[in-house]
Amino acid sequence: MDKAVFQRSPSGGLASTLNGQWGFVPHPLPPQVDTSSFMMPLVNATQALGELNGILRTLADPYILIQPLQAREALTSSSMEGTYTTVDALLLAEAGFGEGEAQSGDTREVFNYSVALRKAVASLDELPLSLRTIRNAHMDLLRGVTRARGANIQAGEFKQQQNWIGAAAIEAARFVPTPPAETLRCLDQLENYLQRESRDQAPALLDAALMHYQFEAIHPFADGNGRVGRILIPVMLYERKALSHPALFLSRALEERKDEYIDRMFEVSRSGDWSGWITFFMDIVMQTCRDTIATADRLLLMREQYRSRLQEAGRSALLLSTVDRLFIHPVFSTPQLAEYLSVTYPAAQKHLNTLLRLNIVEEIEGTSYPKYFAAREILNVITGQS
């Protein structure tokens, strides 16, 4: 990393690290910023977030929307870090198929992301967003990973060796995050900022933007920083009650503007351009809210169409109740359907045949003992194909 690029940064200082190089140490939050420079983007993002909350409040079960979006977030956030799998493979893993050797390493990592996200949200019932939350999310993310990049990394433990970004060797790196010796102090400062007594006096979205930059600048883990950092955004907004449900997932919009995403955070570190970063972050929030509301409209229309098909076929209220389940668990086996409906296996098979005949679900090739089925149209929405 070019020391001269960061020597005069108003956002942080430098500390010596590996091979005579320097790592960036961000100053504690909050920075001195001109709020007028990003006030309108903040207002627009806050309004968009309110509209999303309004949609969520109209749903009898918001997880009809949240579960598909969480699956999409797991796929997209992981792909940004070079980890790829299919929606079928991910949701088969969620449904319990292919455990152990039958599951690819990438599928395991993406599945772990989904688990880490859900558990981080659930943990707020017991403790506030803290370093413990962050470490647990990282532990869940890398649990059972056997890939070379994760196998020798201590899941849930902050880095013991210097990491860097943008090159194979530290000497050529574009950015060198906080050295290990400074990492815990910086994280303690971040935790103190997030849980300060006056936090409710500041816009939660602004704190989310500041938090995300600070976490990524510190880069506290040997691997998985991007994914953990993106998990923390909906968790923090949900804790602050800016979100009525954890349904704001930014990875899709960030992936579309990935180079700008990286450059905006780099400019905060280099020149203190907080305004550019915060404006970008608010644009991403607004774009995500609009996309999420459009996705909600598609899923809710699909739900009504499924219910109409079943009603026209004269099916029972019992089978109608499976429609909502399809949006929460779009991949399932016949035994799982029988358990959900509290019916026998032959009765569940009869219901399944109706779903197949009406083209609501289809069999997933390559599964047996038991066979698994998918609501393909719902999966297409998750992957953006519909």
DAFEN-V372157 format. One record per backbone hydrogen bond with DSSP energy under -1.0 kcal/mol. CO is the residue of the C=O (numbers start at 1). NH is the residue of the N-H. Records with the same first field share a line. If there is no record, write none. Layout:
CO = NH + NH
This chain:
2 = 5
3 = 6
6 = 9
11 = 27
13 = 25
15 = 23
17 = 20
18 = 21
21 = 17
23 = 15
25 = 13
33 = 35
34 = 37
35 = 38
38 = 42
39 = 43
40 = 44
41 = 45
42 = 46
43 = 47
44 = 48
45 = 49
46 = 50
47 = 51
48 = 52
49 = 53
50 = 54
51 = 55
52 = 56
53 = 57
56 = 59
61 = 64
62 = 65 + 66
63 = 67
65 = 69
66 = 70
67 = 71
68 = 72
69 = 73
70 = 74
71 = 75
72 = 76
73 = 77
74 = 78
75 = 79
76 = 80
78 = 81 + 83
79 = 82
86 = 90
87 = 91
88 = 92
89 = 93
90 = 94
91 = 95
92 = 97
93 = 96
100 = 103
104 = 108
105 = 109
106 = 110
107 = 111
108 = 112
109 = 113
110 = 114
111 = 115
112 = 116
113 = 117
114 = 118
115 = 119
116 = 120
117 = 121
118 = 122
119 = 123
121 = 124
122 = 125
123 = 126 + 127
130 = 134
131 = 135
132 = 136
133 = 137
134 = 138
135 = 139
136 = 140
137 = 141
138 = 142
142 = 145
147 = 150 + 151
150 = 153
154 = 157
165 = 174 + 175
169 = 172
170 = 173
175 = 165
176 = 24
179 = 182
182 = 186
183 = 187
184 = 188
185 = 189
186 = 190
187 = 191
188 = 192
189 = 193
190 = 194
191 = 195
193 = 196
196 = 199
198 = 201
199 = 202
203 = 207
204 = 208
205 = 209
206 = 210
207 = 211
208 = 212
209 = 213
210 = 214
211 = 215
212 = 216
213 = 217
214 = 218
215 = 219
217 = 178
220 = 159
224 = 228
225 = 229
226 = 230
227 = 231
228 = 232
231 = 235
232 = 236
233 = 237
234 = 238
235 = 239
236 = 240
237 = 242 + 243
238 = 241
245 = 247
250 = 254
251 = 255
252 = 256
255 = 258
257 = 261
258 = 262
259 = 263
260 = 264
261 = 265
262 = 266
263 = 267
264 = 268
265 = 269
266 = 270
267 = 271 + 273
268 = 272
272 = 274
273 = 277
274 = 278
275 = 279
276 = 280
277 = 281
278 = 282
279 = 283
280 = 284
281 = 285
282 = 286
283 = 287
284 = 288
285 = 289
286 = 290
287 = 291
288 = 292
289 = 293
290 = 294
291 = 295
292 = 296
293 = 297
294 = 298
295 = 299
296 = 300
297 = 301
298 = 302
299 = 303
300 = 304
301 = 305
302 = 306
303 = 307
304 = 308
305 = 309
306 = 310
307 = 311
308 = 312
309 = 313
310 = 315
311 = 314
316 = 320
317 = 321
319 = 322
320 = 323
322 = 326
324 = 328
325 = 329
330 = 375
332 = 373
333 = 337
334 = 338
335 = 339
336 = 340
337 = 341
338 = 342 + 343
344 = 348
345 = 349
346 = 350
347 = 351
348 = 352
349 = 353
350 = 354
351 = 355
352 = 356
353 = 357
354 = 358
355 = 360 + 361
356 = 359
362 = 374
364 = 367
372 = 364
373 = 332
374 = 362 + 376
375 = 379
376 = 380
377 = 381
378 = 382
379 = 383
380 = 385
